[in-house]
Amino acid sequence: MTGEKTTTLPPVRVEAALKERLARYAESQERAVSWVIRKAVEEYLNRHEERSLGKDPDR
């Protein structure tokens, strides 16, 4: 995120089991939980924005 402006989002509530999974995965990748969350949200948005623009052939 070099040179990019950053901000915070409102808190997100998740089940304890999901939080534990997230923490374990982040640790296994030697990344911060916040990094994993940012990447997941970015990938999700990219995938769904493409679909909404008609670029998804299955839709």
C-alpha positions in Angstrom: 0.0 0.0 0.0 2.9 2.3 -0.7 1.7 5.9 -1.2 -2.0 5.0 -0.9 -4.2 6.7 1.6 -5.7 4.3 4.1 -8.7 4.4 6.3 -10.5 2.1 8.8 -13.8 0.3 8.4 -16.4 -0.3 11.0 -15.9 -3.4 13.2 -17.2 -6.7 11.7 -18.7 -9.4 14.0 -17.8 -12.9 13.2 -18.2 -16.2 15.0 -15.3 -17.2 17.3 -14.5 -20.2 15.1 -14.1 -18.0 12.0 -11.9 -15.6 13.9 -9.7 -18.5 15.1 -9.4 -19.9 11.6 -8.5 -16.5 10.3 -5.8 -16.1 12.9 -4.4 -19.5 12.2 -4.3 -18.9 8.5 -2.6 -15.5 8.9 0.0 -17.0 11.2 0.7 -19.8 8.7 1.3 -17.3 6.0 3.4 -15.1 8.2 1.0 -12.2 7.6 -1.1 -9.9 9.8 -4.8 -10.7 10.1 -5.6 -7.3 8.7 -3.5 -8.1 5.5 -5.5 -11.4 5.0 -8.8 -9.5 5.4 -7.8 -6.8 3.0 -6.7 -9.3 0.3 -9.9 -11.4 0.8 -12.1 -8.3 0.4 -10.2 -7.1 -2.6 -10.5 -10.5 -4.3 -14.2 -10.7 -3.5 -14.9 -7.2 -4.9 -12.9 -7.8 -8.0 -14.8 -11.1 -8.7 -18.2 -9.5 -8.0 -17.6 -6.3 -9.8 -16.6 -8.2 -13.0 -19.9 -10.1 -12.8 -21.9 -6.9 -12.4 -20.2 -5.5 -15.6 -21.3 -8.5 -17.6 -17.8 -10.0 -17.8 -18.9 -13.3 -16.2 -19.8 -15.8 -19.0 -21.7 -17.9 -16.5 -24.2 -15.2 -15.7 
